């Protein structure tokens, strides 16, 4: 009878350790995707800081394009607000959708800016403009890599949380919602119209 009692106690202790291990892994995975979002936040802030400098450099050349410049700044400000909401709740579906929508608007505004900029060869040749464009492109690449890392971490968290037996305990430990992926619409590639000569 004593042996059965000790086996029963040992099984309860092992089960307790197993439940604690599930809890710890859920916490670790959630912290990883939150940290991965923090890397996106760093790169997006850098991008948002570059945009006003880009617009300011273009103002001297593009005096008649005030609407385009204002649209870029307005879209940038909306994206900053979207980032703040997403940073407050990384992985939240509504926050991720708000950020993705704001990024889509910003991408569209920057695309229009680039189209308008084509009409100003002096602006394109400006050293400041070339430097800001290069930094913006580099930052865009870093955002893409950081976003991929975040999505990988969020997917790993979701997969672990949804697997059995973790799914049984996840809700009890406060892990009720899946982490939403951050998906931006691909920027439209703006190309010059084909030139036809007769």
C-alpha positions, -999 to +999 in steps of 0.1 A: +000+000+000+029+024+007+044+017-027+012+025-044+009+057-024+044+067-033+038+059-070+006+080-069+025+109-053+053+106-078+028+107-107+012+138-093+046+155-089+056+145-125+023+158-138+029+190-119+063+194-135+048+187-169+022+214-164+048+239-152+069+231-183+039+238-206+033+271-188+070+281-190+072+273-227+040+292-235+054+322-217+088+319-235+072+316-269+049+346-263+079+367-251+098+356-283+071+369-307+068+401-286+105+406-289+104+399-326+077+426-329+100+450-310+125+445-338+099+455-364+091+485-342+127+497-343+129+495-381+095+511-387+104+540-364+136+545-383+116+544-415+091+569-402+119+592-391+134+592-426+102+601-444+100+638-432+136+643-442+129+629-476+098+651-480+117+682-467+145+676-493+119+673-521+100+705-511+125+728-528+122+710-561+085+701-560+068+734-552+038+725-573+033+691-557+021+701-523-008+676-523+016+647-529+040+658-501+011+663-476-003+629-485+030+612-477+032+630-443-004+622-435+001+586-443+033+585-423+015+599-393-013+574-396+013+546-398+030+560-366-004+557-348-009+522-362+026+512-349+018+526-314-014+505-313+004+474-325+033+479-300+008+481-272-006+447-281+018+427-304+000+398-319-035+413-314-056+409-346-071+444-346-038+460-339-020+441-366-047+449-391-046+486-382-008+486-387-010+467-420-037+490-433-017+521-424+014+506-439-005+500-471-016+536-473+019+548-466+033+525-494+007+539-518+016+575-509+053+568-513+046+551-546+028+583-559+057+604-545+082+583-565+061+587-596+059+625-592+096+626-585+104+611-619+093+644-634+121+662-615+155+650-627+173+675-606+156+661-575+165+626-584+202+636-589+203+655-556+228+640-532+205+643-502+176+627-521+198+598-532+211+593-497+176+593-481+163+570-508+191+546-502+186+546-464+148+541-469+154+511-492+178+496-467+153+501-439+126+486-460+147+454-463+153+453-426+115+457-420+109+427-443+134+405-424+121+416-390+085+410-401+094+375-413+111+368-379+080+380-361+057+359-382+079+328-376+078+334-339+040+340-338+034+308-359+056+288-335+036+301-305+003+294-322+013+259-332+025+250-297-005+265-280-030+247-303-013+213-300-025+187-276-022+186-245-011+223-244-045+234-258-061+220-226-039+242-203-034+273-225-067+289-217-062+283-180-028+301-182-043+331-199-032+322-235-066+325-250-059+343-283-036+333-311-009+357-321-019+374-354+006+375-382+017+408-396+011+409-433+017+439-455+003+441-489+032+440-513+041+474-526+030+479-561+059+480-584+057+513-603+073+511-637+077+536-664+052+533-692+067+515-722+079+539-748+067+533-783+083+550-813+069+551-848 
